[in-house]
Amino acid sequence: MARRSVFLLGARQTGKSTLLRSRFPTARYVNLLAADTFRQLSSAPEKLRQSLSPEDSLVVIDEVQKLPSLLDEVHLMIESNKKLRFILTGSSARKLRRGGANLLAGRAHTHYLYPLTWAETDRSQLVSRLQFGGIPSVLDSPDPWKDLQEYVGVYLQEEIRAESLTRSIEAFSRFLSVAGLANGEQLNFTKIGNDAQVPPRTVREFFTVLDDTLIGFQLPAFQKTLTRKAVATSKFYFFDLGVAHALQGVRELPRGTEHYGRALEHLVATELRAYLSYSQIEEPLTYWRSTSQIEVDFLVGTVLGIEVKGAGQVGERDAKGILALGEDIRLKRRIIICNESERRTLNCGVEVYPLESFLADLWKGEII
């Protein structure tokens, strides 16, 4: 990061500021969440340039989407001083794009920060992460459930109301509750609209808001199969398991239940997404489902197929989706993640991985 200016984007409380203050303690920090700083720079953005000294080589601007006009000054300073670098953090790409912000004409890379992963936590925290997610302040909280409920409330108030991302906060609140129940499912704008009492067109816009504010992401459908026709509809996941559970009202995850199986799948989705991003692997993350409802939970490019099962024991029938997909594409690895205690290989060649073993090997670079 220190060699070039970057945008560091991530949802609120994922630890952007904490990470940067730890990595770059001598940098100049500008926090736009501070009311006095925001007022000063919003009225006169040039004051940022005027306040820098020749010794300032790295400047961190927190929550830059609150003042997109400041990027013109940043651009000017980068052009006039080749040694000066900026790290610009944000929790909403939407505000930057909608404001017609100067995105530095390609002079800054974009990186993302996600909730805590397997590589950043103790293995003993895995059960807690399945229930409460990986937002650092929540995972370390004595009352994580209360903090998650407050997080959802703060998001509604600060990200939606304060930035005027929708005309009706009440309609968005109803939508968000229904979207929580649809976490990990194919997007159905009509059904969600009926349940939330808003038009399907508005539901589509609301999901775009979740994407752009980094609160959720869509998992595209893999469609390049010939033997079996594939569906084209994306799935949607919230960026964090705990946030999804707060919206769903899921306070417990007994093994063997539907909620547990869905949480396991959601965890794997977030780990794969973070690993691919942090490792700068450009293979797309998708899922595959045929029109006859045969499915593979995750595909990484066309090299890796993954099924996630909440069961403690799996067999050949659990490999049906991966084997069916193999009729169209030659996957290098085929894996079923489950709660078995030992890693093994089925007679059909599909690998069976305990969850912990899979996550450990993933972050060691031995899966992809």
Secondary structure as UniProt FT lines:
FT   TURN            2..3
FT   STRAND          6..9
FT   TURN            12..13
FT   HELIX           16..23
FT   TURN            25..26
FT   STRAND          28..31
FT   TURN            32..33
FT   HELIX           35..43
FT   HELIX           46..51
FT   TURN            54..55
FT   STRAND          58..62
FT   HELIX           64..66
FT   TURN            68..69
FT   HELIX           70..80
FT   TURN            82..83
FT   STRAND          85..90
FT   HELIX           93..98
FT   TURN            99..100
FT   HELIX           104..106
FT   STRAND          109..112
FT   HELIX           118..120
FT   HELIX           123..125
FT   HELIX           126..132
FT   HELIX           136..139
FT   HELIX           144..154
FT   HELIX           155..161
FT   TURN            162..164
FT   HELIX           169..181
FT   TURN            182..184
FT   HELIX           189..196
FT   HELIX           200..212
FT   TURN            213..214
FT   STRAND          216..219
FT   STRAND          235..238
FT   HELIX           241..248
FT   TURN            255..256
FT   HELIX           258..278
FT   TURN            279..280
FT   STRAND          285..290
FT   TURN            291..292
FT   STRAND          295..300
FT   TURN            301..303
FT   STRAND          304..308
FT   HELIX           316..319
FT   HELIX           320..325
FT   TURN            326..328
FT   STRAND          333..338
FT   STRAND          344..345
FT   TURN            347..348
FT   STRAND          351..354
FT   HELIX           355..363
FT   TURN            364..365
//
